[in-house]
Amino acid sequence: MSSRSRLLSGTDALVELLLHQAEYDKMRGLRTGGFVSGYRGSPLGGLDQALWRRGSELKSRNIHFQPAINEDLAATALIGTQKVESEPGATVEGVYGLWYGKGPGVDRSGDALKHGNAYGTSPHGGVLVVAGDDHGCVSSSMSHQSDLAMQAWSMPVLHPVSVSDYFHAGLWGWAASRTSGAWIGFKAISETVESTSTVHPVDYPEFIMPDIDPGPDGLHWRWLDLPGPQVEWRLKYKLDAIKAFAQANPIDNLLVPVSKPQGLIIVVGKAGLDVLEALRVAGLSPLALAQRGIAILQLRLVFPLSSTTLSLAAMSERIFVIEEKAAVVETQLLREFFNVPADRRPTIIGKRDGQGAPIVPDDIELRPELLAAPMARWLESFGIDMPVPLHWSEPPRASAGDLPKRTPYFCAGCPHSSSTHVPSGSRAQPGIGCHVMAVWMDRQTAGSVQMGGEGVDWMGTAPFSVTPHIFQNLGDGTYFHSGHLAIRQSVAAGVNITYKILFNDAVAMTGGQPIDGQMTVPQIAKLALAEGVRKVAVVAEDISRYAARGDLPAGVTPYHRDDLDAVQRELRDVEGVTVLIYDQVCATELRRRRKRDKSLQPTARAVINDLVCEGCGDCQIQSNCLAVVPVETPMGRKRAIDQSACNADLSCLKGFCPSFVTLEGATPAKRPVPAARDFALDTVVATLPPPVPTKAPSSPIDILLVGIGGTGVVTAAGLIAQAARLDGNGVRTLNFTGFAQKGGEVLSHVRFCTDETALHQARIARGEADLALVADMVAGVSEKVLTVFSPERTRCIANLQESQTGPMLRNPDIRIGSNRLIELLTSRSQRIDMIDAGQLAEALVGDREQANILLLGFSWQLGALPLSQLSIQQALDSLGKYASIARTAFQWGRLAAALPEQIDDLLRQSAGSPAKDLASLIASRRDFLIAYQNASYAQRYVERVEKIRNAAQALGDTSLSETVAKNLFKLMAYKDEYEVARLHVETGFLASLSDRFDGKTKIRFHFSPPLIAPKDKRTGERGKIAFGPWIMPVLRLLARGKFLRGTVFDLFGRQAERRAERQMLAEYEQHVDWIAQILTAERLPLCRSLAALPEQIRGFGHVKQRSSDKVSTRRRELLQQIETSLRSEAPDPKPEIGPGHDAPEKEKKLIGHHP
């Protein structure tokens, strides 16, 4: 083992533990093997991947890793490992086993684990049962605590304190298992197993084998162990053996020895770190308490309590038990001392005080700030003053409830964006997996059951409901785990249900692992039919693979995903159980495969011409894709494809819009702007003064990073941690990802200090953050983030880049509202610095994904990160092939902090100047209209805007003029066929593609020409056709035909949509003229609202018609309000109000009027 400290996560520590046990047995001359099996699930979601990464090392030490299809079968396999020692053909003397699973896996495996513990281990084997307990319900359907179940099975339970504690506790556990014949529970709670810590070389212990009473039948597994009460009797001897082993080899420890304590604080597992942190913040230490007769016992053996622990408790007058969640240890102590005479019985409190009042919560995770007050009250009774910080004694400040939320969402290109839709009039139920996010989208999906029970609850509902049928979503991982039994049960019950098996070829929920076995779509189809399913259909984004193979069973037809609605309607009308298999690879897993294999690169990339785009958001609605993002342009809010996030699903092309082109054979070019390419970055940065850190790490430095999952927040936190370790600090980190990889928020806590003994828990306590790196402001204002802020302490460095939230995909008018977020962050911080790291990373580095590294450079140069330059550089070097671009991003961040004016100059050289005032706004629109039609058409625009400008100027207002200038332009520059062609071929759009993409590309345009466009099977509206590069001469010719617009030769102008557009323009011009006549200060707000209505009319075809219909209602309301205002001034005769009210009946629908 290395003699140096290193950073190790709890997950990696479990892998290391296996290797340590192999080495330990080898040192003792034992020829053993190891065996690991279980099923992934947060907080142990990445353990299988960690084991695969170390596969060669494990194999060299005869450690076998066999992931199971579910947890109970894994436990059964572990039973087999303990039989090896008595196996005639055994190749080893024993097998040490490790079972793993999250809390619900412990629950479902109760029978197998109970049998395994009862029948026992072999003397040279042993089993650790690693339970991933999510105490805080961070990434589970409900929180769980496995102690009580294990206790019911008479299974001993260990609760390690920290990552480094895993080694001692694990080696102790296997030794105790071998000695006692019991399986040993090993709690891996989220806050420990998902944390990272500096660990030091492990000293291998010398365990003392105590004298134990094996009972009449012995303690270990034996051949032919028949069922009977003797199995249960033997459990008592096993627990006694554990107590004897614990007495000979203490695993619990007094932090400071106290001969006869007056008071005893018993801390269990991770809660001990919270207690120590509460004491540190209060300026107390275990030594100071010991000098006053107060002992602190760190407990690891949760059940059974050791004789040493009970003896110490008996010596104490008063005991305070501090443990997370249910009172496991406290209950055992109360039972132990209940019948002890009063004069020898200690007073025991824990979850409640002596009067029964609650003091330590039993339903949430513990924090130092939660424990400080009850500890202070208890210590006060001993005459010890424990100051409680004011920010811990006051309730947390609440944030405004109407702030945007960074809720998890389907990844860009996720199959679930399409597959979880249900037909009108139907509803669906979710299951375990990423697709559960459909619950908070517009998918008529609700309900929840345990993994493997999907759809069976309908069996209990259906007899008492008039609802004839439901859909049940079922992930392929869940199907293979246990979900196929649910289908079998539904068939047996004869209920009407359609199982939608979402075949994504990866377990995306926990990191994209493969299914633990062989499974294909044809296999599922055949099995379903064999089980008695009435009808099976396959829906896929590419059905050609089925035509080529022809291996689907008879009667099973593959359909394109565009036919999903029709297929579902057909299946829901079939009596009994039906199955729809939706076949499309997980988008994130496909992205990983493309990074590994260049041959899997997407065949086409979608691009939006923002000049054609109307900003209607139909492409987002159709695709539900977060890679389709809003962008602010001189012409208003449009949509663009974020190529760094795009997984090339191309569902966005379903949006009814001619702005899309696809580029076949193209690769996004990650090039900085020309001015940045020519800039001598290294030379300039070398002249920068070194930063002066604002705080030295002689006391803990607490840093919180918060951002969006999948953008590199955890990577940035890891770089800080690595640099801190290289500087000689002790380090703790904790990442809260949960659904973060699905666009949700991710939080990374990083704590480091030169004095490692001052570092306790990994999570930053309330109000204790020294630095908050806010990579996303929406995530940054969540309550769980702001709770660590302190106006007296926290420096905030925020990224101003706006990233859309899930609800913005369905409502194009939602805005982030950055100003409100900035105000809130400012009010909670001691100091705030801001930078648009996303814009700078894209412009200066050529890669928006480097935004967080750039933010690190910015923070370091400001002195907010007390790390040496050498350690930072070494940490960046650890990124391998990404090290070079990361170093560049870090350098640009430094420059942005030290010389922001140089950055501004560079950006100005590469960007056009937006209109800064009304005059330049009018001039830019005039020039555009000249290109659109001609000079006289543009002059018509200028004259009408000047008319309203003169009227508004008398009131000292410019907002109305600006509103009219924008909205009149929008209506005058309506995008007919001539204009769409011109915007594609005459504006520089095509030339810009060569700078944005590499490769020999072939362009395709996606139009919906009248008369020849097919009907969209999904919507019933006109569909789109892809046109290759041959169409460009046609587009150029069409663009030159703009002179035909509005003449008798304008064939396109005869369409209803074009007539409506001309009518809207004429009506708006009359409204503008009328507003100029009746404008007063009192009517200004109403007039401005009326003038702004066209900006809400967006899109093409039926999309534009829908938005026009909505606007017409608001227009009528405004006109009526203005009419009322006019009548109040001149009641007779009735004033003539704006045009449009008497439009011919046949025209009303076209211009948005209601009959």
Secondary structure, 3 states (H helix, E strand, C coil): CCCCCEEEEHHHHHHHHHHHHHHHHHHCCCCEEEEEEECCCCCCCCHHHHHHHCHHHHHHCCEEECCCCCHHHHHHHHHHHCCHHHCCCCCCCEEEEEEEEEHHHHHHCHHHHHHHHHHCCCCCCCEEEEEECCCCCCCCCCCCCCHHHHHHCCCCEECCCCCCHHHHHHHHHHHHHHHHCCCEEEECCHHHHCEEEEECCCCCCCCCCCCCCCCCCCCCCCCCCCCCHHHHHHHHHHHHHHHHHHHHCCCCEECCCCCCCCEEEEEECCHHHHHHHHHHHCCCCHHHHHCCCEEEEEECEEECCCHHHHHHHHHCCEEEEECCCCCHHHHHHHHHHCCCCHHHCCEEECCECCCCCECCCCCCCCCHHHHHHHHHHHHHCCCCCCCCCHHHHCCCCCCCCCCCCCCCCCCCCCCHHHHCCCCCCCCEECCCCHHHHHHHCCCCECCCCCCCCCCCHHHHHHHHCCCCCEEEEEEHHHHHHHHHHHHHHHHHHCCCEEEEEEECCCEHHHCCECCCCCCCHHHHHHHHHHHCCCEEEEEECCCHHHHHHCCCCCCCEEEEHHHHHHHHHHHHCCCCEEEEEEECCCHHHHHHHHHHCHHHCCCEEEEECCCCCCCCCHHHHHHCCCCEEEEEECCEEEEEECCCCCCCCCHHHHCCCCCEEEEECCEECCCCCHHHHCCCHHHHHHCCCCCCCCCCCCCCEEEEEEEECCCCHHHHHHHHHHHHHHCCCEEEEEEECCCHHHCCEEEEEEEEECCHHHCCCCCCCCCCCCEEEECCHHHHCCHHHHCCCCCCCCEEEEECCCCCCHHHHCCCCCCCCHHHHHHHHHHHCCEEEEECHHHHHHHHHCCHHHHHHHHHHHHHHCCCCCCCHHHHHHHHHCCHHHHHHHHHHHHHHHHHHHCHHHHHHHHHHHCCCCCCCHHHHHHHHHHHHHHHCCHHHHHHHHHHHHHHHHHHHCCCCCHHHHHHHHHHHHHHCCCCHHHHHHHHHCCCHHHHHHHHEECCCEEEEEECCCCCCCECCCCCCECCEEECHHHHHHHHHHHHHHHHCCCCCCCHHHCHHHHHHHHHHHHHHHHHHHHHHHCCCCCHHHHHHHHCHHHHCCCCHHHHHHHHHHHHHHHHHHHHHHHHHHHHHCCCCCCCCCCCCCCCHHHHCCCCCCC
